[in-house]
């Protein structure tokens, strides 16, 4: 029913999708898999009318179409269930389903008819137990998902795009979703199923399309491939980028976590060694950033023990963590790393000033900041330039200079090279390695698996807020992906 | 000459408020040259001192990303409280001045703690504080101000050393303190807090403490302004009326961005001076004083609109 041919899309000169074909038949559940950044979301957004492809064609029910916006795609029968639901928490199921299209009687909303039609839609997919008059905000996540699906059905959807539908579901709810997907399939609904979790892909789908770096690697029948084979398709690429040499041996234990946890993390036991880079891998939402934030005292651990250089510590704020010698280079530079309107120099001196405020500026500290900015090779028109006018790579270097001024013992890097050009990337890799070789313990998070493998002396793989396993720095992508996706080997 | 022109252009690019102020002063010089007699100039500075001090205080709060709407009614409360506590007794003058500063400190602390710890937007916190202070003062005095200020107290607002009024000396002190604060590391972290509180916190800035101190500074500066205003005029419920808006207008006129992170305390104080010069000029031109608030309204809207335009480009 849906045919994408040679679809391409680029943003700001970056080719996100190139020459992708995808075909969905009625009554088929078709998985779309790939690593973070492989182009899955962009492809789904093209199919649902959010984006317009730069190249290629979209055929829907035998006709070439070009949807102006998601509403048009919806009206044509393409429904999408986002990871984040679009529901009004204070309204009932029926009110949400018919939001903006309420059945009217003499100009007033015909509540009875609305509830009745919702009830029959619910019955048609075997969800009679959900009342049309239930308040959505009081429902569980699974029932909210059902509400979203019924909303799509009420618009006569012929196909559904489900984006990571189990991401927010508990284990027993996943089973219920399986049942629902199978009933929809039996009705002839075509379903595009985007998921990181290979188990679901094998349990539910008929065919699998693998995307990688914006291109389609292959489309296969689910029954004809093993989990290992699928993972190989997802990661298969050559390592070509140069990384600085790894460390010969581990120094003493710097930071140790024993059974640490909070509401996002469970039973984390890890050790960061002086002189080493510990890479944290995991899919989005596996708790990688939550781990860094917990160590740094932003969303602190509530259970377990943390030792720093042998001494037990309990950090409940970033300020305490910084005092203890920990630095955190955040994932989102703009939202959490920069004070964009302040100067390069002020940004570089922020942590120093915050930790040991002085009444009068001392030449020594300013000089030190200048030296550090030069050492990390920040290219700016002047140190008085507002930092927002710098390139991403230079901004990241300014942030590094900020932390280096405090000579931290532990550095937490969260996606340190995201959105940074290749040259600056290599410079930042070298800096990270240099810091480790000078005795710092480094934790590095990255969605870019080759980067992580190239940089790490050891690896810890996270899944669902836990450490799924530890691997040597020589591990290959397949082993990592198997652990990260939970595809047992 | 050309280098002088270049420098002037540079200054005006960084501090456009200076250009506006100089223009207004030029017009004033043409229309009323006697404005520039030392005595009349000092008298003008004396009159302007309370608003400049209030603007400096308001600046700390605004640059950290908040508002302080309570300063007008705080000024009124301070003056009314002072009059009742002194009640004409000269020996009470200095203790009461200490109490006024202390009261400002407590009000600022309350504003700051409520805004930061209870997560009430400062707009609402200080609006609430404004109403609380008005109600409390009315209740405490039974509806009309009682007591009287002593001559010693009024001296600070009225008298001079030689030809320099006390008020101008106090203004100089307060301005110096404000400038030093903003040059210190505290000032830099306050700017960072207003620019991006999340970054500031993750870089170790004690964000709550910084914002609370800003509110305290605003309220204590308001107490100082109240001491001067109590000396200028009589004791009434009107003494602080509308000053919170004049102060905010002055700060915004100085090019300080609402929402925080941008602008200097010098510009904020120049904004207050500009506002006072403008009122003087309107007076000279024979424009009705009744239009004062309308002019302020126009200025605040125009200044914010221009600021928004500039930050977009």
HADDOCK unambig.tbl for C-alpha pairs under 7 A between the chains (distance, minus, plus):
assign (segid A and resid 318 and name CA) (segid B and resid 201 and name CA) 6.91 0.50 0.50
assign (segid A and resid 318 and name CA) (segid B and resid 202 and name CA) 5.60 0.50 0.50
assign (segid A and resid 318 and name CA) (segid B and resid 204 and name CA) 5.89 0.50 0.50
assign (segid A and resid 319 and name CA) (segid B and resid 204 and name CA) 4.25 0.50 0.50
assign (segid A and resid 322 and name CA) (segid B and resid 204 and name CA) 6.62 0.50 0.50
assign (segid A and resid 335 and name CA) (segid B and resid 199 and name CA) 6.99 0.50 0.50
assign (segid A and resid 336 and name CA) (segid B and resid 198 and name CA) 5.47 0.50 0.50
assign (segid A and resid 336 and name CA) (segid B and resid 199 and name CA) 4.32 0.50 0.50
assign (segid A and resid 337 and name CA) (segid B and resid 199 and name CA) 5.18 0.50 0.50
assign (segid A and resid 338 and name CA) (segid B and resid 199 and name CA) 5.99 0.50 0.50
assign (segid A and resid 339 and name CA) (segid B and resid 192 and name CA) 5.84 0.50 0.50
assign (segid A and resid 339 and name CA) (segid B and resid 195 and name CA) 5.61 0.50 0.50
assign (segid A and resid 339 and name CA) (segid B and resid 196 and name CA) 5.45 0.50 0.50
assign (segid A and resid 339 and name CA) (segid B and resid 199 and name CA) 6.52 0.50 0.50
assign (segid A and resid 341 and name CA) (segid B and resid 195 and name CA) 6.66 0.50 0.50
assign (segid A and resid 341 and name CA) (segid B and resid 261 and name CA) 6.88 0.50 0.50
assign (segid A and resid 350 and name CA) (segid B and resid 189 and name CA) 6.87 0.50 0.50
assign (segid A and resid 350 and name CA) (segid B and resid 203 and name CA) 6.72 0.50 0.50
assign (segid A and resid 351 and name CA) (segid B and resid 203 and name CA) 4.99 0.50 0.50
assign (segid A and resid 351 and name CA) (segid B and resid 204 and name CA) 5.85 0.50 0.50
assign (segid A and resid 353 and name CA) (segid B and resid 185 and name CA) 5.45 0.50 0.50
assign (segid A and resid 354 and name CA) (segid B and resid 189 and name CA) 6.42 0.50 0.50
assign (segid A and resid 354 and name CA) (segid B and resid 204 and name CA) 5.65 0.50 0.50
assign (segid A and resid 354 and name CA) (segid B and resid 205 and name CA) 4.71 0.50 0.50
assign (segid A and resid 355 and name CA) (segid B and resid 204 and name CA) 6.28 0.50 0.50
assign (segid A and resid 357 and name CA) (segid B and resid 185 and name CA) 5.21 0.50 0.50
assign (segid A and resid 357 and name CA) (segid B and resid 186 and name CA) 6.45 0.50 0.50
assign (segid A and resid 358 and name CA) (segid B and resid 184 and name CA) 6.33 0.50 0.50
assign (segid A and resid 358 and name CA) (segid B and resid 185 and name CA) 5.55 0.50 0.50
assign (segid A and resid 359 and name CA) (segid B and resid 184 and name CA) 4.68 0.50 0.50
assign (segid A and resid 359 and name CA) (segid B and resid 185 and name CA) 6.29 0.50 0.50
assign (segid A and resid 360 and name CA) (segid B and resid 184 and name CA) 5.40 0.50 0.50
assign (segid A and resid 361 and name CA) (segid B and resid 184 and name CA) 6.51 0.50 0.50
